[in-house]
Amino acid sequence: MVFAEYGSRWKLLRKLSNLHMLGGRALDEWGKVREEEMGQMLGSMYECSKRGEAVVVPEMLTYSMANMIGQVILSRRVFETKGSDSNQFKDMVVELMTVAGYFNIGDFIPFLAKLDLQGIERGMKHLHNKFDVLLTNMIQNHVASKHKRKNKPDFLDMVMAHYGEDDAHGDKLSFINVKALLLNLFTAGTDTSSSIIEWSLAEMLKNPSIMKKAHEEMDKVIGRERRLKESDIPNLPYFQAICKETYRKHPSTPLNLPRISKQPCQVNGFYIPENTRLSVNIWAIGRDPQVWDKPLEFKPERFLSGRNKMIDPRGNDFELIPFGAGRRICAGTRMGIVLVHYILGTLVHSFDWKVPREVGELNMEEAFGLALQKKVPLAALVTPRLTPNAYIP
């Protein structure tokens, strides 16, 4: 009965997420939010360029994406100004994704699990407490200000409509269910997409000819009199190839999320016992020389012709599955692709990018975790390419 109730709530949470935030129609409805936040981001970067300051890409992306998601979930920006709050949130998200990807000896030698020899469990409990305080305040402030909001119900309003006491059918959500959902949306929605965008910009800075080709394509299709719109993306095949190449070489979740086998089975002659934890090495698939020609090279052209031209990252082509595949594919696949295409496209179209002179050689080392971070965060100088009014929020 407990498992049936849990399954019902899981289905309800997924249904609410798809209907009001992650589905195609919902994404179209909050397109204006993305456009407004993108304007705020460009305005900040424009000011940085005038002062000659380098832009710290992951901080900027986390700040803006959290505000995009916050506007949809809570009808407000989560961080009004860049500063300690947004940096603390970024640090918390990175810590969560990093620690969640650690090799935990207790997972493989059960009698050592209670000893917590590596301190992973202690660290996660401390991090959980920080997130719990943050999310509890978000929800309580949102509920308290409900009478002041005159706009249409936001995502949290829709979720809270199902909040109530436990019932046997799983038709009501507990406070823990609501907090867990918000945690998933904020962390997965900010860290994974920002990681892809950061890696893509870093690869283009390492390969200026790729950036130049992207600029030429965008100038031809869009020009320099206005910002990129989401409707421009289908007309930018080379830019789409850049995105696919980044998904291939730098998947945001290199081992995806673990799966548990419900019953014994055989796969390609390998016997897999019941309750075995399985991880799909997406990172290795993307670098397999039997699948990809010169896999360590960043070559968007590989997706412009031949068989690879039809490969799509939405889980139907197993050579490229950055979001997983099958029934348990990431629920935010559509949102992730939209955010990466729109934000990365706008950043590339709006600015020339350059590594600061004092940095020298760009560090491309990876920091392994649940999400694939750059070991050294990308910082770059930007120069506006468009007419000045395109940068007005």
Order of alpha helices (4+ residues) and beta strands (2+ residues): alpha-alpha-alpha-beta-alpha-alpha-alpha-alpha-alpha-alpha-alpha-alpha-alpha-beta-beta-beta-beta-alpha-alpha-alpha-beta-beta-beta-beta
